[in-house]
Amino acid sequence: MNQLFRALLLLCLSLPAVAGDFALQTVRVNERVWALVGPIGPRTYDNYGLNNNVGFVVTGAGVVLIDSGSSRSGAQLIAQAIARVTPQPVRWVINVGIQDHRWLGNAYFAARGAEVIALQRTVQGQHTFAAQQMAALKETLKDRFDGTEPHHAPAPLAGDHGTFTLGGVNFELHWLGDGHFAGDAALWLPQDKIVFTGDLVYVDRMLGVLPGTRTSAWRDAFLRLEQFGAEHVVPGHGSVCDMGKARRDTGDYLDFLTDEIGAAVAAWEPLDEVVQRLGDAPQFKHLEHYDGWHRTNISRTYVEFEQR
């Protein structure tokens, strides 16, 4: 790599992909792996619904994109961010999750020759929620959702994991257990010791327990994720980090919900008393959205354990 290209590449690190007032932060994880870090607030018109992280790997045979954004226009922003780093085309898109901002940009890249890869259970989840996600995002993104069409991996991988090599780089796609959504997976790069966790890991902001989320299964999935021994973590939301931060912001919180509320339900403690007793958790107050999500997470986890 010559000195001029090195200088231009370093300049890219400080330049966000911009559309209007929206900036998607470009973070270099190592010499070939990059993260595109979105804001940790809600999906909005201004942020193109890109309130999450995606990433990409630059190989000698083209770019491997991890997740594709929430719309055609969001996918265009991702493509622009990649082009600021490398002239290589996006040849593969790997989906690690079923939420809209992980896959609704697939069609944009597929139309330009990219192959979409995902586990069968991930594709099944995308099919289940596609209509609901399309309707909600159309309302939020308005004209910025125009041209967005669902597109799924045409030959999804059967089973709970898939191992493959793209452009000389080894990838392992793992379903570790139900998380934020059933069908969420993690992508492990064993040569680089980097893991893209999708929505299995939230840092800097509080994770959300949804109706139907199995918190105890999510905790078990996180424990399996820790066994990879990752040196770098690209979480689904928040800053690129190590497993220590992932443990503090996600693993410890899942332990808290599972252990405390599991014991409370086993002891027949009423829901209102549990929310009152556990509603102040100072060890997690540093997380964005704590005030709006923590007590809701307690209530939904209680219902989960109560219905067992």
C-alpha positions as CSV (number, residue, x, y, z in Angstrom):
1,M,0.0,0.0,0.0
2,N,1.6,3.3,-1.1
3,Q,1.9,6.3,1.2
4,L,-0.7,8.4,-0.7
5,F,-3.3,5.6,-0.3
6,R,-2.4,5.2,3.4
7,A,-3.0,8.9,3.9
8,L,-6.4,8.8,2.1
9,L,-7.4,5.7,4.1
10,L,-6.6,7.4,7.4
11,L,-8.6,10.4,6.3
12,C,-11.6,8.1,5.7
13,L,-11.6,7.2,9.4
14,S,-12.5,10.8,10.3
15,L,-15.1,11.3,7.6
16,P,-18.6,9.9,8.1
17,A,-20.9,8.8,5.4
18,V,-23.2,11.8,5.2
19,A,-26.7,12.3,3.8
20,G,-28.0,15.7,4.9
21,D,-27.3,15.9,8.6
22,F,-27.0,12.2,9.1
23,A,-23.6,10.6,9.8
24,L,-22.8,6.9,9.9
25,Q,-19.5,6.5,11.8
26,T,-16.8,4.4,10.0
27,V,-14.6,2.5,12.4
28,R,-11.6,0.4,11.4
29,V,-11.4,-2.8,13.5
30,N,-8.3,-4.2,11.8
31,E,-6.6,-4.1,8.5
32,R,-9.5,-5.6,6.6
33,V,-12.5,-5.4,8.9
34,W,-14.6,-2.3,9.3
35,A,-17.7,-1.3,11.3
36,L,-20.4,1.2,10.3
37,V,-21.8,2.4,13.6
38,G,-25.2,4.0,13.8
39,P,-26.8,6.1,16.5
40,I,-28.2,4.4,19.6
41,G,-31.5,6.2,19.5
42,P,-34.7,5.1,17.7
43,R,-35.3,4.8,14.0
44,T,-36.1,8.1,12.5
45,Y,-36.6,9.8,9.1
46,D,-33.3,11.7,9.7
47,N,-31.2,8.6,10.4
48,Y,-32.7,6.6,7.5
49,G,-33.7,3.9,10.1
50,L,-30.0,3.1,10.5
51,N,-29.9,3.1,14.3
52,N,-27.8,0.0,14.4
53,N,-24.4,-1.3,13.4
54,V,-23.4,-3.1,10.2
55,G,-19.9,-3.9,9.0
56,F,-17.8,-5.1,6.1
57,V,-14.7,-7.1,5.3
58,V,-12.4,-6.1,2.4
59,T,-11.0,-9.2,0.7
60,G,-9.0,-9.7,-2.5
61,A,-12.1,-10.9,-4.3
62,G,-14.5,-8.2,-3.2
63,V,-16.3,-6.9,-0.1
64,V,-18.3,-9.0,2.4
65,L,-21.1,-6.9,3.9
66,I,-22.5,-7.9,7.3
67,D,-26.2,-6.7,7.2
68,S,-27.6,-4.3,4.7
69,G,-29.6,-1.6,6.4
70,S,-33.4,-0.9,6.6
71,S,-34.2,0.4,3.1
72,R,-32.9,1.0,-0.4
73,S,-31.8,4.5,0.5
74,G,-30.1,3.2,3.7
75,A,-28.3,0.6,1.6
76,Q,-27.1,3.4,-0.7
77,L,-25.6,5.1,2.3
78,I,-23.8,1.9,3.3
79,A,-22.5,1.5,-0.2
80,Q,-21.2,5.1,-0.2
81,A,-19.4,4.4,3.2
82,I,-17.8,1.3,1.8
83,A,-16.7,3.2,-1.4
84,R,-14.8,5.7,0.8
85,V,-12.6,2.8,2.1
86,T,-12.2,0.6,-0.9
87,P,-13.1,0.5,-4.7
88,Q,-13.9,-3.2,-4.3
89,P,-17.5,-4.1,-5.1
90,V,-19.8,-5.8,-2.5
91,R,-19.9,-9.4,-3.7
92,W,-21.6,-11.0,-0.6
93,V,-24.1,-9.9,2.0
94,I,-24.4,-11.9,5.2
95,N,-27.5,-11.4,7.3
96,V,-27.1,-12.1,11.0
97,G,-30.6,-11.0,12.1
98,I,-34.2,-10.6,11.3
99,Q,-34.9,-7.0,12.3
100,D,-35.6,-4.6,9.4
101,H,-32.3,-2.7,9.6
102,R,-30.4,-6.0,9.2
103,W,-31.8,-7.1,5.9
104,L,-34.2,-4.8,4.1
105,G,-31.3,-3.3,2.1
106,N,-30.6,-6.8,0.6
107,A,-32.3,-6.1,-2.7
108,Y,-30.2,-3.1,-3.4
109,F,-27.0,-5.1,-3.2
110,A,-28.4,-8.2,-4.9
111,A,-29.4,-6.1,-7.9
112,R,-25.7,-5.2,-8.2
113,G,-24.6,-8.8,-8.2
114,A,-24.1,-9.6,-4.5
115,E,-25.0,-13.0,-3.1
116,V,-27.1,-12.9,0.1
117,I,-26.2,-15.5,2.8
118,A,-28.2,-16.4,5.9
119,L,-29.2,-19.3,8.1
120,Q,-32.5,-20.9,7.3
121,R,-34.0,-19.9,10.7
122,T,-33.0,-16.3,10.1
123,V,-34.7,-16.3,6.7
124,Q,-37.8,-17.8,8.3
125,G,-37.9,-15.0,10.8
126,Q,-37.5,-12.4,8.1
127,H,-40.5,-13.9,6.2
128,T,-42.6,-13.9,9.4
129,F,-42.0,-10.2,10.2
130,A,-41.5,-8.7,6.7
131,A,-45.0,-7.2,6.2
132,Q,-45.1,-5.7,9.7
133,Q,-41.6,-4.2,9.3
134,M,-42.3,-2.8,5.9
135,A,-45.5,-1.1,7.1
136,A,-43.8,0.4,10.1
137,L,-40.7,1.7,8.2
138,K,-42.9,3.1,5.4
139,E,-44.6,5.3,8.1
140,T,-41.2,6.3,9.6
141,L,-39.1,6.8,6.5
142,K,-41.8,8.1,4.1
143,D,-40.1,8.9,0.7
144,R,-36.8,7.4,2.0
145,F,-38.5,4.0,1.9
146,D,-39.4,4.2,-1.7
147,G,-38.1,1.3,-3.8
148,T,-37.5,-1.0,-0.9
149,E,-38.4,-4.6,-1.5
150,P,-37.9,-7.7,0.6
151,H,-35.1,-10.0,-0.6
152,H,-34.0,-13.1,1.2
153,A,-31.0,-15.4,0.9
154,P,-32.0,-17.6,-2.1
155,A,-30.2,-20.7,-0.7
156,P,-30.3,-20.4,3.1
157,L,-28.0,-22.5,5.2
158,A,-29.6,-25.4,7.0
159,G,-28.9,-26.2,10.6
160,D,-27.6,-24.0,13.4
161,H,-24.3,-22.9,11.8
162,G,-22.5,-22.6,8.5
163,T,-18.8,-22.3,7.8
164,F,-17.6,-20.9,4.5
165,T,-14.6,-19.0,2.9
166,L,-15.1,-15.8,0.9
167,G,-12.2,-14.1,-0.7
168,G,-9.8,-16.1,1.3
169,V,-11.4,-15.1,4.7
170,N,-13.0,-17.7,6.9
171,F,-16.5,-17.0,8.3
172,E,-18.6,-19.0,10.7
173,L,-22.3,-18.1,11.0
174,H,-23.8,-19.4,14.3
175,W,-27.3,-19.5,15.8
176,L,-26.5,-19.6,19.5
177,G,-30.0,-19.6,20.8
178,D,-33.0,-17.2,20.7
179,G,-32.1,-13.6,21.5
180,H,-33.7,-10.3,20.9
181,F,-35.6,-12.2,18.2
182,A,-35.7,-15.9,17.4
183,G,-33.4,-16.5,14.5
184,D,-30.8,-13.9,15.4
185,A,-27.2,-15.2,14.7
186,A,-23.6,-14.2,15.3
187,L,-20.8,-14.1,12.7
188,W,-17.4,-15.2,13.9
189,L,-14.2,-14.5,12.0
190,P,-11.7,-17.0,13.5
191,Q,-8.6,-15.7,11.7
192,D,-9.3,-12.2,13.0
193,K,-10.9,-13.1,16.4
194,I,-13.7,-10.6,15.6
195,V,-17.4,-11.3,16.2
196,F,-20.3,-9.5,14.7
197,T,-23.0,-10.2,17.2
198,G,-26.1,-8.6,15.7
199,D,-28.8,-8.0,18.3
200,L,-27.3,-10.6,20.8
201,V,-25.2,-7.7,22.2
202,Y,-26.1,-4.1,23.0
203,V,-23.5,-1.8,24.5
204,D,-23.9,1.9,25.6
205,R,-27.6,1.5,25.5
206,M,-30.1,-0.8,27.2
207,L,-31.2,-3.9,25.4
208,G,-34.9,-4.4,24.8
209,V,-37.0,-7.4,26.0
210,L,-39.9,-7.7,23.5
211,P,-43.1,-9.6,23.9
212,G,-42.1,-13.1,23.1
213,T,-38.4,-12.6,23.9
214,R,-37.0,-15.5,25.9
215,T,-34.6,-13.7,28.2
216,S,-33.2,-16.9,29.7
217,A,-32.4,-18.3,26.2
218,W,-30.8,-15.0,25.3
219,R,-28.6,-15.3,28.4
220,D,-27.6,-18.8,27.4
221,A,-26.8,-17.6,23.9
222,F,-24.5,-14.8,25.3
223,L,-22.7,-17.4,27.4
224,R,-22.0,-19.4,24.2
225,L,-20.8,-16.2,22.5
226,E,-18.3,-15.6,25.2
227,Q,-16.7,-19.0,24.5
228,F,-15.4,-17.7,21.1
229,G,-12.7,-15.7,22.8
230,A,-13.2,-12.7,20.6
231,E,-10.7,-9.9,20.9
232,H,-13.0,-7.4,19.1
233,V,-16.8,-7.2,19.3
234,V,-19.0,-5.4,16.8
235,P,-22.2,-5.3,18.7
236,G,-25.7,-4.9,17.2
237,H,-25.9,-1.4,18.8
238,G,-23.3,0.8,20.4
239,S,-19.5,1.2,20.1
240,V,-17.0,-1.4,18.9
241,C,-15.6,-3.0,22.0
242,D,-14.1,-6.0,23.7
243,M,-16.0,-8.9,25.5
244,G,-15.5,-7.2,28.8
245,K,-17.7,-4.3,27.8
246,A,-20.2,-6.7,26.1
247,R,-20.3,-8.6,29.4
248,R,-21.0,-5.5,31.5
249,D,-23.6,-4.0,29.3
250,T,-25.4,-7.1,28.0
251,G,-24.3,-10.3,29.8
252,D,-24.6,-8.9,33.3
253,Y,-28.0,-7.4,32.6
254,L,-29.3,-10.7,31.2
255,D,-28.0,-12.4,34.3
256,F,-29.8,-9.8,36.4
257,L,-33.1,-10.3,34.7
258,T,-32.9,-14.1,34.6
259,D,-31.6,-14.7,38.1
260,E,-33.6,-12.0,40.0
261,I,-36.9,-12.4,38.3
262,G,-36.7,-16.2,38.0
263,A,-36.3,-16.4,41.8
264,A,-39.1,-13.9,42.3
265,V,-41.6,-15.8,40.2
266,A,-40.5,-19.1,41.9
267,A,-41.3,-17.4,45.3
268,W,-44.7,-16.2,44.0
269,E,-43.7,-12.5,44.5
270,P,-46.3,-10.3,42.8
271,L,-45.3,-8.4,39.6
272,D,-45.9,-4.9,41.0
273,E,-43.7,-5.7,44.0
274,V,-40.9,-7.1,41.8
275,V,-41.0,-4.0,39.6
276,Q,-40.8,-1.8,42.7
277,R,-38.0,-3.8,44.2
278,L,-35.8,-4.2,41.1
279,G,-36.8,-1.0,39.3
280,D,-33.8,0.9,40.7
281,A,-30.6,-0.9,39.3
282,P,-27.8,1.7,39.6
283,Q,-25.3,-0.7,38.0
284,F,-27.1,-0.2,34.7
285,K,-28.1,3.4,34.8
286,H,-25.2,4.4,32.5
287,L,-27.0,2.7,29.6
288,E,-29.0,4.9,27.3
289,H,-32.8,4.3,27.5
290,Y,-32.5,2.9,31.0
291,D,-35.4,5.1,32.2
292,G,-37.7,4.1,29.4
293,W,-36.8,0.4,29.1
294,H,-35.7,-1.1,32.4
295,R,-39.0,-1.5,34.2
296,T,-40.6,-2.7,30.9
297,N,-37.9,-5.3,30.6
298,I,-38.6,-6.5,34.2
299,S,-42.3,-6.8,33.5
300,R,-41.9,-8.7,30.2
301,T,-39.3,-11.1,31.8
302,Y,-41.7,-11.7,34.7
303,V,-44.4,-12.7,32.2
304,E,-42.0,-15.0,30.4
305,F,-41.1,-16.9,33.6
306,E,-44.7,-16.9,34.8
307,Q,-45.9,-18.6,31.6
308,R,-43.4,-21.5,31.8
